[in-house]
Amino acid sequence: MPLNDAEIVAVQQNIFPAAQAVLLDSNFPWHRVRNMVTAQEEHSSQALAIDFFGTLQSLTRPDLVLNAFASDWGLPDGKEWRISLEYQVPLTALGEPKPTQVDAVIQNENCLIFVECKFTEEDGGGCSQVNPLPGTSSNRGKIQCSGDYIEQVNPVNGRTARCALTGKSIRYWEILPKVLAIQNDVDHRPCPFVGGWYQWMRNLVACRTMANASAKRGAFVVLYAAGPFPMARKVALPEWAEFLALTEKRDVPLTTVSYQDLVQTAIAAADPTDTDILIRLSDWIDRKVSSVGRGRCHRQGSNSLNLTIRKSIT
């Protein structure tokens, strides 16, 4: 849905000036919540991704920056770099009814890099098959998966499989052992992907599929904002180290890096004509992250104070 005039003005104020060419694209898939464009909000992860990658697209020599990224991530450099925002994996690639959407895809003639961008989000998305079905049909309230990777019957379609998605001919588990050290021919109680690992698995599987189809080396990057945010805390936890370990010696390496660190890599590698704009982008990101972070800390502090007051009253 294209932006209207008022939305263009609101979003423009929240996008770094060098990245605003995206506003000219009438087909750009802006995120909306209750029909409101989220990119007008300071805490929007879509806006922050556009700030960063839209600016890289505007550089005189983006290849110098992107080759530096590739080198840090153990990937081959190239000359024909291309950046795509809100990339959709073709439905035929994985047999999905709805396409996996990737925040950003960076590619050259040798490699394909999927990037998932996080700002204030709590975690990766979980699998919907364990949730009661909404709606008003006769299937309302039914749960298609028990939460375990065991042979079971989906009460909605009557198909038997260890995974309800496999029963729907979605190919995640078929490809999964290529990207994670998890077997697909044994039971798992609970399923490793009931929670936030699901989104990371889905991106790894999609990246491997698309990289193979184009005879390129694939990689997956989780890009997050360093600060008082859930994802910044998550990447420091043993659980994240455990997930990273599952990707070792598999087909798609996984890298975790902050916006703040990555923009400094860009500044160090850039053509002199591009340095000033990247320094200004760094300042823009720092201001945005600091402002949103202060707001979160204030709200958390207020919630803690209110909880203390309620406890003292009771």
C-alpha positions in Angstrom: 0.0 0.0 0.0 1.6 3.3 -1.1 2.2 6.1 1.4 -0.2 9.0 1.3 1.1 12.6 1.4 0.9 12.9 5.2 2.6 9.6 5.7 5.4 10.6 3.3 6.1 13.7 5.4 6.0 11.7 8.7 8.3 8.9 7.4 10.7 11.4 5.8 11.4 12.9 9.2 12.5 9.5 10.5 14.7 8.4 7.6 18.3 9.5 7.2 18.4 12.0 4.3 20.8 10.0 2.1 18.4 7.0 2.3 15.2 8.8 1.3 15.2 7.5 -2.3 13.0 4.7 -1.0 10.2 7.2 -0.7 10.0 7.5 -4.4 9.2 3.8 -4.8 5.4 3.5 -4.9 5.7 -0.3 -4.6 7.8 -0.4 -1.5 6.2 -2.7 1.2 6.0 -0.5 4.2 5.2 -2.2 7.5 1.8 -1.3 8.9 0.2 -2.0 12.2 -3.6 -1.4 12.3 -3.1 0.4 9.0 -0.5 2.8 10.5 2.9 3.0 8.9 5.5 2.0 11.5 8.4 3.7 9.8 7.3 7.1 11.1 8.1 5.9 14.6 11.5 6.5 16.0 11.8 2.9 17.3 10.9 1.4 13.9 13.3 -1.4 12.9 12.3 -1.0 9.3 13.2 2.7 9.4 16.6 1.9 11.0 17.3 -0.7 8.3 16.5 1.8 5.6 18.7 4.4 7.3 21.6 2.0 7.0 21.2 0.1 3.8 19.5 3.0 1.9 22.6 5.1 2.7 24.9 2.3 1.4 23.0 2.3 -1.8 23.6 6.0 -2.3 27.4 5.8 -1.9 29.8 6.6 -4.7 31.7 3.4 -4.1 29.4 1.0 -2.1 31.6 -1.9 -3.4 34.5 -0.8 -1.1 32.2 -1.0 2.0 30.5 -4.2 1.0 33.7 -5.9 0.2 34.9 -5.0 3.7 31.8 -6.6 5.2 32.3 -9.7 3.1 35.9 -10.0 4.2 35.0 -9.7 7.9 32.3 -12.4 7.3 34.7 -14.8 5.5 33.0 -14.3 2.1 34.4 -13.6 -1.4 34.4 -10.0 -2.6 33.0 -8.9 -5.9 32.3 -6.0 -8.2 28.6 -6.3 -9.0 27.1 -5.7 -5.6 23.3 -5.2 -5.1 21.3 -4.4 -2.0 17.6 -5.3 -1.8 15.3 -4.2 1.1 12.3 -6.3 2.1 13.3 -9.2 -0.2 10.7 -12.0 -0.6 11.8 -15.6 -1.1 9.9 -17.2 -4.0 7.1 -19.4 -2.8 8.4 -22.3 -4.9 11.8 -22.3 -3.1 10.5 -23.8 0.1 6.8 -24.7 -0.6 5.6 -21.9 1.6 2.0 -20.5 1.4 3.4 -17.1 2.4 6.9 -16.1 1.5 9.7 -15.6 4.0 10.5 -11.9 3.9 14.1 -10.8 4.6 14.8 -7.3 5.8 17.9 -6.9 3.6 19.7 -9.0 1.0 23.3 -8.1 -0.1 24.7 -10.0 -3.0 27.4 -10.0 -5.6 28.4 -12.4 -8.3 29.9 -14.8 -5.7 27.9 -14.6 -2.5 24.4 -14.0 -1.1 23.9 -12.5 2.4 20.6 -12.5 4.2 20.3 -9.8 6.9 17.7 -9.8 9.7 17.5 -6.4 11.3 16.4 -5.9 14.9 15.9 -2.8 17.0 13.5 -3.0 20.0 11.9 -6.4 19.1 11.8 -9.0 21.9 13.1 -11.9 19.8 12.8 -13.8 16.6 9.3 -14.9 15.6 8.0 -18.3 16.8 6.2 -21.0 14.9 2.5 -20.4 14.6 1.5 -24.1 14.4 1.5 -24.3 18.2 -1.1 -21.5 18.6 -4.8 -22.0 18.6 -6.3 -21.1 15.2 -8.3 -17.8 15.2 -11.3 -17.0 13.1 -14.9 -18.2 13.1 -14.6 -21.5 11.1 -15.0 -25.0 12.6 -11.3 -25.1 13.1 -11.3 -22.2 15.5 -9.2 -23.0 18.6 -7.6 -26.1 17.1 -3.8 -26.5 17.6 -2.0 -28.1 14.7 1.2 -29.1 16.6 1.8 -30.3 20.2 5.1 -28.4 20.4 7.1 -31.6 20.1 8.9 -32.8 17.0 7.2 -36.2 17.1 4.9 -38.1 14.7 1.4 -36.7 15.2 -1.8 -36.1 13.4 -2.7 -32.5 12.5 -6.4 -32.2 13.6 -7.1 -29.6 10.8 -5.9 -31.5 7.7 -5.6 -35.1 9.1 -2.0 -35.4 7.9 0.6 -37.3 9.9 4.1 -35.9 10.3 6.7 -35.0 12.9 6.2 -31.3 11.9 2.8 -29.8 10.9 4.7 -27.7 8.3 6.3 -30.8 6.8 2.8 -32.2 6.6 1.9 -29.2 4.5 4.8 -29.9 2.1 6.9 -27.0 3.5 10.6 -28.0 3.1 12.2 -26.5 6.2 13.1 -29.8 7.9 14.3 -31.3 4.6 17.0 -28.6 4.3 17.5 -28.0 8.0 20.4 -30.4 8.7 22.4 -28.5 6.0 22.4 -25.4 8.2 22.0 -26.6 11.7 23.4 -29.6 13.6 19.9 -30.9 14.3 18.8 -34.2 12.9 15.5 -34.4 11.1 15.0 -38.2 11.4 14.7 -38.4 15.2 12.2 -37.0 17.8 12.8 -33.7 19.6 11.0 -33.0 22.8 10.3 -30.1 22.7 10.8 -29.0 19.1 13.8 -26.7 19.0 11.8 -24.1 17.0 8.8 -23.6 19.2 10.2 -20.2 20.3 12.5 -17.6 18.9 14.9 -20.0 17.1 12.2 -20.5 14.5 12.8 -17.2 12.7 16.6 -17.8 12.6 16.1 -21.3 11.3 13.7 -20.1 8.6 16.2 -17.5 7.4 19.1 -20.0 7.4 17.1 -22.5 5.4 15.9 -19.8 2.9 19.4 -18.4 2.5 20.9 -21.9 1.8 18.1 -22.6 -0.8 18.5 -19.3 -2.7 22.3 -19.4 -2.5 22.4 -22.9 -4.0 20.0 -22.0 -6.7 22.3 -19.2 -7.8 25.6 -21.1 -7.3 26.7 -18.6 -4.6 28.0 -18.9 -1.1 25.4 -18.0 1.4 25.6 -16.3 4.8 23.2 -15.0 7.4 23.7 -11.9 9.5 21.7 -10.7 12.5 22.1 -6.9 12.7 21.0 -5.4 16.0 21.1 -2.0 17.8 23.5 -2.1 20.7 21.8 -0.6 23.8 19.2 -1.4 26.4 17.2 -3.6 24.0 16.2 -7.3 24.1 18.2 -8.4 21.1 21.3 -6.8 22.4 20.9 -8.7 25.6 20.0 -11.9 23.8 23.2 -12.1 21.8 25.2 -12.1 25.1 23.3 -15.1 26.5 24.5 -18.7 26.6 21.4 -19.6 24.6 22.6 -17.5 21.7 26.1 -19.1 21.8 24.4 -22.5 21.8 22.5 -21.6 18.6 25.6 -20.2 17.0 27.4 -23.5 17.7 24.7 -25.4 15.9 25.6 -23.5 12.7 29.4 -24.3 12.8 30.7 -26.3 9.8 27.3 -26.0 8.1 26.5 -24.5 4.8 25.4 -21.0 5.9 27.6 -19.2 8.5 25.8 -17.0 11.0 27.2 -13.6 12.1 25.9 -11.3 14.8 26.9 -7.6 14.6 25.6 -4.3 15.9 24.7 -1.3 13.7 27.2 0.8 15.6 30.1 -1.6 14.8 29.1 -2.1 11.2 28.9 1.6 10.4 32.4 2.0 11.8 33.6 -0.8 9.5 32.0 1.1 6.6 33.7 4.4 7.6 37.1 2.7 7.7 36.7 1.1 4.3 34.9 3.9 2.4 36.1 6.0 -0.5 37.1 9.4 0.8 34.1 10.9 -1.0 31.8 8.8 1.0 33.4 9.2 4.5 31.5 12.3 5.5 28.0 10.9 4.8 28.9 7.7 6.7 30.1 9.7 9.7 26.8 11.6 9.6 24.9 8.3 9.4 26.8 7.0 12.4 25.8 10.1 14.4 22.2 9.7 13.2 22.1 6.1 14.4 23.7 7.0 17.7 21.1 9.7 18.3 18.2 7.5 17.3 19.4 4.6 19.4 20.1 6.8 22.4 16.7 8.5 22.2 14.8 5.2 22.0 16.9 3.6 24.6 16.3 6.5 27.1 12.6 6.1 26.5 12.7 2.4 27.2 14.7 2.9 30.4 12.3 5.6 31.5 9.3 3.3 30.9 10.9 0.4 32.6 11.9 2.5 35.5 8.3 3.9 35.8 6.9 0.3 35.7 9.3 -0.8 38.4 8.3 2.2 40.6 4.6 1.5 40.0 5.1 -2.1 40.9 6.9 -1.1 44.1 4.1 1.3 45.0 1.5 -1.4 44.4 3.3 -3.9 46.5 3.7 -1.4 49.4 0.0 -0.6 49.2 -1.1 -4.2 49.3 
